[in-house]
């Protein structure tokens, strides 16, 4: 809804710009020069990202006018969006992750469950959407792997580390097996107090509260553990192709962001091993 409102405001702003500047052009008569002038004047104090969003909204608007037959060619065809630098995500170091895990009191009512959630997020690198859908029947303890359903319902197998595996076993045996489970969530691993699967919002709130209690001054979400997982694998010698497969990235270029995150480590490796250091 916010995006729709923003796009609507952009079109209204363009109309006001034409009226205030006494331009005879209507939106259906706008030239590329007029559009460029409008974007420049209305975005002088905005970030490149805000400017790119405005251009994207106007492109959609004029594409609609072409589709409906009001225009033959969109005036946006010659309007270029600013190039945006890739925004690097926050990551946690090993000490911060250990601090968060150790801060969870397993004696509390949902302590074991909450600790397990963090152990799985960091221990496997799966997405929060994959976490809440994780089924007991897809956990293969003997083989140390889990099967997850990712984007586009694509399934993949992900290695399961000993600490995450042990945390899952403890939760199942001491808590989940003794909890009343809603019929709709019979096979779901992680349950709420009502015996139903958790929502994404519940996981986000849980992670935010844990980090806040630890005094960690970073913008942390469940996805932060995924970024940290991949970055730490790379730092310790894992190759990008393996990380790509574990994370379930469609393209290796998505995984390559972690080479930027760990540039200091890569620089130290080059200095240490390059013959002309």
C-alpha positions in Angstrom: 0.0 0.0 0.0 2.9 2.4 0.7 4.3 1.8 -2.8 0.9 2.5 -4.4 0.6 5.7 -2.4 4.1 6.8 -3.4 3.5 6.2 -7.1 0.2 8.1 -6.9 2.0 11.0 -5.3 4.7 11.0 -8.0 2.0 11.3 -10.7 0.3 14.1 -8.8 3.6 15.9 -8.3 4.2 15.7 -12.1 0.8 17.2 -12.8 1.5 20.0 -10.3 4.9 20.6 -11.8 3.3 21.1 -15.2 0.7 23.5 -13.9 3.0 25.5 -11.6 5.5 26.0 -14.5 2.7 26.9 -16.9 3.6 24.2 -19.2 1.0 23.4 -21.8 1.9 19.7 -21.8 -0.4 17.2 -20.2 1.0 13.9 -18.9 0.1 12.4 -22.3 2.1 15.1 -24.1 5.2 15.1 -21.9 8.6 15.0 -23.6 11.6 13.3 -22.1 13.2 16.7 -21.5 10.2 17.8 -19.4 10.3 14.5 -17.4 14.1 14.9 -16.8 13.5 18.5 -15.7 10.8 17.5 -13.3 12.9 14.6 -11.8 15.9 16.9 -11.4 13.9 19.7 -9.7 11.8 17.4 -7.5 14.7 15.2 -6.4 17.5 17.6 -5.7 17.5 16.9 -2.0 16.6 13.2 -2.2 18.9 10.2 -2.2 19.7 8.2 -5.3 17.4 5.4 -4.0 14.4 7.8 -3.7 15.1 9.2 -7.1 15.2 5.7 -8.6 11.9 4.8 -7.0 10.3 8.0 -8.4 11.6 7.1 -11.9 10.3 3.5 -11.5 6.9 4.7 -10.5 6.7 7.1 -13.5 7.8 4.4 -15.9 5.0 2.2 -14.7 2.5 5.1 -15.1 3.6 5.9 -18.7 3.7 2.2 -19.6 0.1 2.0 -18.5 -0.8 5.0 -20.8 0.9 3.2 -23.7 -0.9 0.0 -22.9 -4.3 1.8 -22.8 -3.6 3.5 -26.1 -3.2 7.1 -24.8 0.5 7.1 -26.0 2.4 5.4 -28.7 5.8 5.8 -27.0 6.7 6.4 -23.4 8.7 9.6 -22.7 10.5 7.6 -20.0 12.3 5.4 -22.6 15.2 7.9 -22.6 15.2 8.6 -18.9 17.9 6.7 -17.0 17.7 5.7 -13.4 20.7 6.5 -11.2 23.1 3.6 -10.5 22.6 2.4 -7.0 25.5 0.9 -5.0 24.7 -2.5 -3.5 23.8 -2.0 0.1 25.8 -4.3 2.3 23.9 -5.9 5.1 25.0 -5.9 8.8 26.6 -9.0 10.1 27.3 -10.3 13.5 30.7 -11.6 14.6 31.2 -14.9 16.3 31.4 -13.3 19.7 28.1 -11.4 19.3 26.3 -14.6 18.1 27.7 -16.5 21.1 26.6 -13.7 23.4 23.0 -13.8 22.0 22.8 -17.6 22.3 24.2 -17.7 25.9 21.8 -14.9 27.0 18.8 -17.1 26.4 17.7 -18.8 29.6 16.7 -22.4 28.7 14.8 -22.7 32.0 12.3 -20.1 30.9 9.1 -21.4 29.3 10.2 -20.9 25.7 13.9 -20.7 26.4 14.8 -24.0 24.7 12.7 -23.1 21.6 14.1 -19.6 21.3 17.7 -20.9 21.6 17.0 -23.5 19.0 15.7 -20.8 16.6 18.9 -18.9 16.8 21.0 -22.0 16.5 19.2 -23.1 13.4 19.3 -19.6 11.8 23.0 -19.3 12.3 23.9 -23.0 12.0 22.2 -23.5 8.6 21.8 -20.1 7.0 18.1 -20.8 6.0 15.6 -18.0 5.4 13.0 -17.1 8.1 10.3 -18.3 5.7 12.0 -21.6 5.4 12.5 -21.8 9.2 8.8 -21.4 10.1 7.9 -24.1 7.5 10.6 -26.6 8.7 9.0 -30.0 9.3 10.2 -32.7 11.6 9.9 -35.2 8.8 12.4 -33.1 6.8 15.1 -33.3 9.6 17.5 -36.2 9.0 19.4 -36.6 12.2 21.5 -39.6 11.1 22.6 -37.9 7.9 23.0 -34.4 9.6 20.9 -32.6 6.9 17.6 -30.9 6.7 15.4 -30.5 3.6 13.9 -27.0 3.1 11.5 -25.6 0.6 12.9 -22.3 -0.7 11.8 -19.6 -3.1 9.6 -20.9 -5.9 9.0 -24.1 -3.8 12.5 -25.3 -4.8 13.7 -27.9 -2.4 17.3 -28.3 -1.3 19.3 -30.1 1.3 21.2 -28.1 3.9 23.9 -29.5 6.2 23.0 -29.5 9.9 25.7 -28.8 12.4 26.1 -30.6 15.7 25.0 -27.6 17.9 21.9 -26.9 15.9 21.1 -30.7 15.8 21.5 -31.1 19.5 19.3 -28.0 20.2 16.6 -29.4 17.9 16.7 -32.8 19.7 16.5 -31.2 23.1 13.5 -29.1 22.1 11.6 -32.0 20.6 12.2 -34.4 23.5 11.7 -32.0 26.4 9.2 -29.5 25.1 7.5 -30.2 21.8 6.6 -33.8 22.5 4.8 -32.7 25.7 2.9 -29.8 24.1 -0.6 -29.9 22.7 -0.3 -29.5 19.0 -2.9 -28.0 16.6 -3.9 -30.4 13.9 -2.7 -28.0 11.2 0.8 -28.0 12.6 1.3 -31.7 13.4 4.6 -31.9 11.5 5.9 -28.3 12.0 9.0 -28.1 14.2 8.7 -24.7 15.8 5.4 -24.0 17.6 3.8 -21.1 19.5 2.2 -21.5 22.9 -1.0 -22.4 21.1 0.6 -25.3 19.3 0.6 -23.6 15.9 3.5 -22.6 13.7 5.1 -19.2 14.4 4.7 -16.3 12.0 7.6 -14.3 10.4 6.6 -11.3 12.7 7.0 -13.5 15.8 10.5 -14.5 14.8 11.5 -10.9 13.9 10.3 -9.7 17.3 12.0 -12.6 19.1 15.4 -11.8 17.5 15.0 -8.1 18.1 14.3 -8.6 21.8 17.3 -11.0 22.2 19.7 -8.6 20.6 18.3 -5.6 22.5 18.8 -7.5 25.8 22.4 -8.1 24.8 23.0 -4.5 24.1 24.1 -5.1 20.5 23.8 -1.9 18.6 23.1 -3.2 15.2 20.0 -3.5 13.1 19.4 -7.2 13.5 16.8 -9.4 11.9 16.6 -13.2 11.2 18.3 -12.5 7.9 21.3 -11.1 9.7 22.1 -14.7 10.8 22.0 -15.8 7.2 24.4 -13.1 6.2 26.7 -13.9 9.1 26.6 -17.6 8.3 27.7 -17.1 4.7 30.3 -14.5 5.6 31.9 -16.7 8.3 31.9 -19.7 5.9 33.8 -17.6 3.3 36.2 -16.3 5.9 37.1 -19.8 7.0 37.8 -21.1 3.5 34.5 -22.2 2.0 34.2 -21.6 -1.8 31.4 -19.4 -3.2 29.8 -22.2 -5.2 29.3 -24.3 -2.0 27.9 -21.3 -0.2 25.5 -20.6 -3.1 24.1 -24.2 -3.0 23.6 -24.1 0.8 21.9 -20.7 0.7 19.8 -21.7 -2.4 20.8 -18.7 -4.4 19.6 -18.9 -8.1 22.7 -16.9 -9.3 26.3 -16.9 -8.0 26.2 -13.1 -8.4 23.9 -12.9 -5.4 26.4 -14.9 -3.3 29.2 -12.7 -4.4 28.0 -10.0 -2.0 29.8 -11.8 0.8 33.2 -11.2 -0.9 32.5 -7.5 -0.4 31.4 -8.1 3.2 34.7 -9.8 3.9 37.0 -7.6 1.9 39.4 -7.0 4.9 39.9 -10.7 5.3 40.5 -11.2 1.6 43.0 -8.4 1.5 44.9 -9.9 4.4 45.0 -13.3 2.5 46.3 -11.6 -0.6 49.0 -9.7 1.4 50.0 -12.9 3.1 50.2 -15.2 0.1 50.8 -13.0 -3.0 54.5 -13.2 -4.2 54.7 -9.5 -4.8 53.0 -8.3 -1.6 
